[in-house]
Amino acid sequence: MNNEKKQRTRPTFDYEGLTEKQIKAVELLQSGDYTKTEIGEIVGVHRNTIAEWCKLDRFNAALRECANEKIQQTLNKLKSRSAMATDILWKLANSEDKRVAMEATKYILDRNLGKTTSKIIVEDSDKDESRIDIEAELEAMDNGDDPIDVDFD
């Protein structure tokens, strides 16, 4: 591992129309690490104020923009590291430990071909002549007709 410092940079989207406190609240809400009460304490407002801000169109737009930017950053990170992950998975699939190799191979196949399942399909077919139409039999009995002779072995 390298000694890279994590740098928190402000997102690139436009915060126009928001106060500094609202901007900070957006960032804290998007982190998912704080409750509205904690965010209110950090930015210096009551938690009800945070709840009221969440009803504002511009505040919600900033929350969405912030979330979208985080998603894009994560996707970029995953794309940049996908070759490394593929190499590791390939090494596991070629492991001398047969269980490890089997699990890695199964994972590769499942991800590429779809996961196989065992499924029993039971179909109800009205074409089965051995079935009795209960409603028709009840109606026949109401009309005074004899019910059919049914053998219930």
Buried (B, 14 or more C-beta within 10 A) or exposed (E): EEEEEEEEEEBEBEBEEBEEBBBBBBBBBBEEEBEBEEBBEEBEBEBEBBEEBBEBEEBEBBBEBBBEBBEEEEEEEEEEEEEEEEEEBEEBBEBEEEEBBEBBBEBBEEEEEEEEEEEEEEEEEEEEEEEEEEEEBEEBEEEEEEEEEEEEE
